[in-house]
Each structure stands twice: as C-alpha cells, then as structure tokens.
Amino acid sequence: MQTTVTFKQIDPSSSLKSYVQKKLDKFDKMLESPAEAYVVLSVEKIRHIAEITLVCDKVKIHAAEESESMYSSIDALMDKIRIQIKKNKEK
C-alpha cells in the first residue's frame, strides 16, 4: 500500500511513520486491489488528531479520530477504517 504521512504542527517522527505503516499493512489483505493512503497527524493544544483518506479503485474511505495520545488516536482510527472496509466489502 502506498502511504503518505503528513505532520501538521508536530515534529516529523520516523517512529510514528513506521507505526502507521505497520498498522496499514494489515489492510492489504482485506483490500482487493492496490490502495493509496493519505494520513495527516496533527496536534491542536492538547488534542492529538489522526485523519486518513484511503483510496482503492472506486472506493474512497475517510475517517478521523482525536485523543490525548497520538498512538491511541492512530489505534482508534485503524479500528474505524477496518469497520468501513468490511462494510464496503459486504456491498
């Protein structure tokens, strides 16, 4: 999966990038064709926000999550994406 990670108002971190990539690699099996993922990680005061747009063929999935920790935001975001992928596969 081709992944683009963008950092807004937060220092770029290779550990966050690799964490996101590791989580997204699990979705390759669920998707039927190659996909592109655009991830935006940002911080606003005490809110850590993770957003993703996943494009696969004609399907476009968008989700966002915020919490007090960037890693927990990413985990919750991946759960949302997993649910949306399952819903799209059932259609």
N, CA and C of each residue as an Amber inpcrd file, in Angstrom:
protein
   273
   0.8490000  -1.1760000   0.0000000   0.0000000   0.0000000   0.0000000
   0.8900000   1.2330000   0.0000000   0.5910000   2.1400000  -0.9030000
   1.3370000   3.3930000  -0.9700000   0.7930000   4.3290000   0.1050000
   1.6690000   4.8060000   0.9760000   1.2500000   5.6190000   2.1160000
   1.9710000   6.9570000   2.1160000   1.2130000   8.0260000   2.3420000
   1.7730000   9.3610000   2.5060000   1.3720000   9.8600000   3.8870000
   2.3660000  10.1720000   4.7120000   2.1000000  10.6610000   6.0670000
   2.5220000  12.1200000   6.1340000   1.5940000  12.9760000   6.5720000
   1.8460000  14.4070000   6.6970000   1.7220000  14.8010000   8.1640000
   2.6500000  15.6180000   8.6240000   2.6350000  16.1000000  10.0050000
   2.2840000  17.5790000  10.0120000   1.3120000  17.9610000  10.8440000
   0.9290000  19.3710000  10.9790000   1.1100000  19.7840000  12.4330000
   1.8940000  20.8150000  12.6430000   2.1680000  21.3690000  13.9620000
   2.6960000  20.3110000  14.9260000   3.4630000  19.3830000  14.3820000
   4.1090000  18.3440000  15.1770000   5.4080000  17.9870000  14.4570000
   6.4420000  17.6860000  15.2170000   7.7160000  17.3190000  14.6070000
   7.5940000  15.9640000  13.9180000   8.0860000  15.8590000  12.6880000
   8.0390000  14.5690000  11.9860000   8.8070000  13.5020000  12.7690000
   8.2160000  12.3470000  12.8770000   8.8070000  11.2660000  13.6500000
   8.8080000   9.9850000  12.8230000   9.9720000   9.3770000  12.6990000
  10.0490000   8.1250000  11.9400000   9.3340000   6.9980000  12.6790000
   9.2820000   7.0730000  14.0070000   8.5860000   6.0270000  14.7640000
   7.0770000   6.0940000  14.5200000   6.5210000   7.3000000  14.4320000
   5.0920000   7.4320000  14.1220000   4.8080000   6.9640000  12.7010000
   5.6960000   7.3050000  11.7700000   5.5220000   6.8780000  10.3780000
   5.5230000   5.3570000  10.2710000   6.4810000   4.7260000  10.9190000
   6.5700000   3.2650000  10.8430000   5.3990000   2.6070000  11.5630000
   4.9130000   3.2240000  12.6400000   3.7530000   2.6950000  13.3640000
   2.5110000   2.7230000  12.4700000   2.3010000   3.8360000  11.7790000
   1.1640000   3.9590000  10.8590000   1.3000000   2.9490000   9.7220000
   2.5010000   2.8280000   9.1660000   2.7270000   1.8980000   8.0540000
   2.4590000   0.4590000   8.4860000   2.9100000   0.1090000   9.6810000
   2.6980000  -1.2500000  10.1970000   1.2120000  -1.5440000  10.3480000
   0.4670000  -0.5750000  10.8470000  -0.9820000  -0.7480000  11.0180000
  -1.6870000  -0.8580000   9.6660000  -1.2700000  -0.0490000   8.7000000
  -1.9170000  -0.0580000   7.3850000  -1.5880000  -1.3120000   6.5800000
  -0.4370000  -1.9060000   6.8270000  -0.0590000  -3.1190000   6.0960000
  -1.0480000  -4.2560000   6.3380000  -1.7160000  -4.2440000   7.4740000
  -2.6990000  -5.2860000   7.7850000  -3.9210000  -5.2090000   6.8670000
  -4.1730000  -4.0440000   6.3000000  -5.3520000  -3.8640000   5.4470000
  -5.1150000  -4.3310000   4.0110000  -3.8690000  -4.5790000   3.6390000
  -3.5790000  -5.0430000   2.2780000  -4.3220000  -6.3350000   1.9600000
  -4.4430000  -7.2140000   2.9420000  -5.1400000  -8.4870000   2.7350000
  -6.6380000  -8.2810000   2.5460000  -7.1800000  -7.2650000   3.1940000
  -8.6220000  -7.0090000   3.1350000  -9.0320000  -6.3260000   1.8330000
  -8.1140000  -5.5870000   1.2340000  -8.4210000  -4.8430000   0.0110000
  -8.0990000  -5.6910000  -1.2100000  -8.9610000  -5.6060000  -2.2030000
  -8.8030000  -6.4480000  -3.3860000  -7.7770000  -5.9110000  -4.3750000
  -7.5830000  -4.6210000  -4.3950000  -6.6390000  -4.0270000  -5.3390000
  -5.7120000  -3.0680000  -4.5920000  -4.6420000  -2.6390000  -5.2450000
  -3.7120000  -1.7060000  -4.5940000  -4.4240000  -0.4270000  -4.1420000
  -4.0250000   0.0620000  -2.9930000  -4.6720000   1.2450000  -2.4280000
  -3.6290000   2.3070000  -2.1020000  -4.1150000   3.5310000  -1.9620000
  -3.2810000   4.6500000  -1.5390000  -3.8740000   5.2000000  -0.2520000
  -3.0130000   5.4800000   0.7130000  -3.4640000   6.0220000   1.9880000
  -2.7870000   7.3640000   2.2250000  -3.5920000   8.3580000   2.5510000
  -3.0970000   9.6870000   2.8880000  -3.4220000   9.9300000   4.3590000
  -2.3880000  10.0100000   5.1860000  -2.5650000  10.1410000   6.6290000
  -2.0670000  11.5150000   7.0580000  -2.8640000  12.2060000   7.8770000
  -2.4740000  13.5060000   8.4270000  -2.4800000  13.3830000   9.9460000
  -1.3360000  13.6600000  10.5610000  -1.2090000  13.6430000  12.0140000
  -0.9750000  15.0790000  12.4680000  -1.8170000  15.5640000  13.3710000
  -1.6880000  16.9530000  13.8060000  -1.9630000  17.0800000  15.2980000
  -1.5020000  18.2000000  15.8510000  -1.7100000  18.4970000  17.2660000
  -2.3090000  19.8870000  17.3740000  -3.3980000  19.9940000  18.1300000
  -4.0230000  21.2840000  18.4280000  -4.1840000  21.3690000  19.9360000
  -3.3730000  22.1840000  20.5580000  -3.3150000  22.3120000  22.0170000
  -3.0650000  20.9350000  22.6220000  -4.0470000  20.3290000  23.2860000
  -3.8160000  19.0120000  23.8930000  -4.4480000  17.8800000  23.0880000
  -5.0510000  18.2200000  21.9620000  -5.7160000  17.1970000  21.1390000
  -4.7470000  16.6590000  20.0920000  -4.6120000  15.3510000  20.0490000
  -3.8200000  14.6840000  19.0150000  -4.8040000  14.1160000  18.0040000
  -4.7030000  14.5780000  16.7660000  -5.6910000  14.2300000  15.7400000
  -5.0210000  13.4130000  14.6400000  -5.6670000  12.3090000  14.2890000
  -5.2090000  11.4720000  13.1810000  -6.3420000  11.3800000  12.1710000
  -6.0260000  11.6590000  10.9030000  -7.0170000  11.5780000   9.8230000
  -6.4490000  10.7090000   8.7160000  -7.3340000  10.0000000   8.0330000
  -6.8940000   9.1630000   6.9220000  -7.9000000   9.2200000   5.7890000
  -7.3880000   9.2190000   4.5810000  -8.2040000   9.0480000   3.3840000
  -7.6010000   7.8660000   2.6450000  -8.4090000   6.8430000   2.4560000
  -7.9700000   5.6120000   1.8100000  -8.6840000   5.4930000   0.4740000
  -7.9130000   5.4130000  -0.6070000  -8.4840000   5.3410000  -1.9510000
  -8.1090000   3.9950000  -2.5660000  -9.1420000   3.2520000  -2.9620000
  -8.9390000   1.9380000  -3.5620000  -9.9690000   1.7650000  -4.6720000
  -9.5140000   1.7330000  -5.9210000 -10.4070000   1.6700000  -7.0810000
 -11.4500000   2.7820000  -7.0010000 -12.7170000   2.4090000  -6.9020000
 -13.7960000   3.4040000  -6.8640000 -14.2100000   3.7520000  -5.4370000
 -13.5990000   3.1180000  -4.4630000 -13.9660000   3.3140000  -3.0600000
 -13.0380000   4.3450000  -2.4270000 -13.6410000   5.3180000  -1.7370000
 -12.8740000   6.3290000  -1.0170000 -13.3830000   6.3440000   0.4220000
 -12.4970000   6.0670000   1.3590000 -12.8670000   5.9940000   2.7730000
 -12.1300000   7.0970000   3.5150000 -12.8630000   7.8320000   4.3360000
 -12.2610000   8.8940000   5.1460000 -12.6700000   8.6950000   6.6000000
 -11.7170000   8.8920000   7.5010000 -12.0100000   8.7900000   8.9290000
 -11.0670000   9.7120000   9.6940000 -11.5170000  10.1270000  10.8730000
 -10.7010000  10.9790000  11.7370000 -10.9390000  10.5720000  13.1840000
  -9.9190000  10.7630000  13.9920000 -10.0160000  10.4100000  15.4070000
  -9.1170000  11.3450000  16.1970000  -9.5430000  11.6820000  17.4070000
  -8.7120000  12.5220000  18.2680000  -8.7310000  11.9860000  19.6900000
  -7.5970000  12.1560000  20.3770000  -7.4860000  11.7430000  21.7740000
  -6.3220000  12.5010000  22.4060000  -5.9280000  12.0740000  23.5940000
  -4.8430000  12.7530000  24.2930000  -3.4720000  12.2090000  23.9070000
  -3.4440000  11.1010000  23.1820000  -2.1870000  10.4880000  22.7560000
  -2.2580000  10.1850000  21.2640000  -1.1780000  10.4250000  20.5410000
  -1.1780000  10.1890000  19.0990000  -1.3140000   8.7030000  18.7900000
  -0.6660000   7.8600000  19.5790000  -0.7430000   6.4200000  19.3250000
  -2.1550000   5.8860000  19.5430000  -2.8460000   6.3660000  20.5620000
  -4.2280000   5.9120000  20.7790000  -5.1520000   6.4610000  19.6960000
  -4.8600000   7.6550000  19.1830000  -5.6400000   8.1990000  18.0600000
  -5.4690000   7.3260000  16.8260000  -4.2420000   6.9010000  16.5670000
  -3.9710000   6.0460000  15.4080000  -4.6700000   4.6990000  15.5660000
  -4.6070000   4.1170000  16.7630000  -5.2630000   2.8220000  17.0020000
  -6.7660000   2.9110000  16.7730000  -7.3970000   3.9450000  17.3220000
  -8.8460000   4.1140000  17.1520000  -9.1900000   4.3670000  15.6870000
  -8.3400000   5.1060000  15.0000000  -8.5530000   5.3900000  13.5790000
  -8.5110000   4.1040000  12.7540000  -7.5730000   3.2370000  13.0480000
  -7.4590000   1.9740000  12.3130000  -8.6740000   1.0790000  12.5560000
  -9.2320000   1.1330000  13.7640000 -10.4600000   0.3720000  14.0390000
 -11.6130000   0.8860000  13.1830000 -11.7230000   2.2100000  13.0590000
 -12.7790000   2.7980000  12.2270000 -12.6160000   2.3920000  10.7650000
 -11.3810000   2.4230000  10.2850000 -11.1150000   2.0570000   8.8930000
 -11.4510000   0.5890000   8.6530000 -11.0860000  -0.2740000   9.5990000
 -11.3760000  -1.7050000   9.4590000 -12.8820000  -1.9300000   9.3100000
 -13.6800000  -1.2520000  10.1170000 -15.1420000  -1.3850000  10.0570000
 -15.6670000  -0.9030000   8.7100000 -15.1600000   0.2350000   8.2230000
 -15.6280000   0.7750000   6.9420000 -15.2440000  -0.1280000   5.7730000
 -14.0650000  -0.7290000   5.8350000 -13.6530000  -1.6480000   4.7630000
 -14.5710000  -2.8650000   4.7450000 -14.8910000  -3.3950000   5.9170000
 -15.7910000  -4.5560000   5.9900000 -17.1660000  -4.2140000   5.4330000
 -17.6740000  -3.0180000   5.7530000 -18.9830000  -2.5960000   5.2320000
 -18.9570000  -2.5040000   3.7110000 -17.8830000  -1.9580000   3.1570000
 -17.7790000  -1.8230000   1.6990000 -17.6390000  -3.1730000   1.0100000
 -16.9970000  -4.1230000   1.6510000 -16.8540000  -5.4530000   1.0580000
 -18.1930000  -6.1820000   1.0100000 -19.0630000  -5.9030000   1.9980000
 -20.3700000  -6.5620000   2.0570000 -21.3140000  -6.0550000   0.9790000
 -21.0820000  -4.8450000   0.4870000 -21.9740000  -4.2590000  -0.5270000
 -21.8450000  -4.9640000  -1.8460000
